[in-house]
């Protein structure tokens, strides 16, 4: 894999097997600096395993991972803040204990942002974090990650178990870090809300990335065609309800008479509901 300084993370042909189960077989994608990259897929598709391999939390069986231009090194830990799917906590640690730990680990710790968010959501700083509700744990760890000042945030289901108002606030906060040149990799199956703040994405299905692109480019390349409508030349991707997702030929992309432009949800569902499991459809 050749290093491209445009990308903060590059993953190529990643594979992982647990015992007799192949969890990842071909995962490839690249995350641009300053982007919000969404790794999208149903439960069990390999999203969390991919993240754990990227972070070297578990050894990969094959493929390559480049973080900040090199193989994973312990020295890059201070550049990465992680919110894991399991929300594991240190026993007996209070919010004050976590603040002391994170502010010591991250040289660019943003105390002002941390204090503002902790006050906004009325956290009890002396309460053990293990006693927080699952939603409050999620919110607390996302606040820690945002306040860390880390260059790369890796967030596994960051809005899970949050009420709609708080979810919107978290999406706004994640989006705001890109204005500072920071980057986020988000694993999620919440397709509708991802469209509000993500810039790029990869769809993972059964341990394989089946499509990756920027959201804007993907919308330009695809159309949704309804029943009775003429299908323009291109590749039929898959079924979206009672409609069809197609990938139009390049010369037809400016033709507004070809179906309608899809939403991110349409694109993801179309690829996940691919015809013949995508074996005959070209993916670029």
Secondary structure by P-SEA (a helix, b strand, c coil): ccccccccbbbcbbbbbccccccccbbbbcccccccccccccccccaaaaaaaaaccccccbbbbbccccccccccccccccccccccccccccaaaaaaaaaaacccccaaaaaaaaaaaccccccccccccaaaaaaaaaaaaaaccccbbbbccccccccaaaaaaaaaaaaaaaaacbbbbbbccaaaaaaacccbbbbbccccccccccaaaaaaabbbbcccccccccccccccccbbbbbccccccccccccccccaaaaaaaaaaccccccccccc
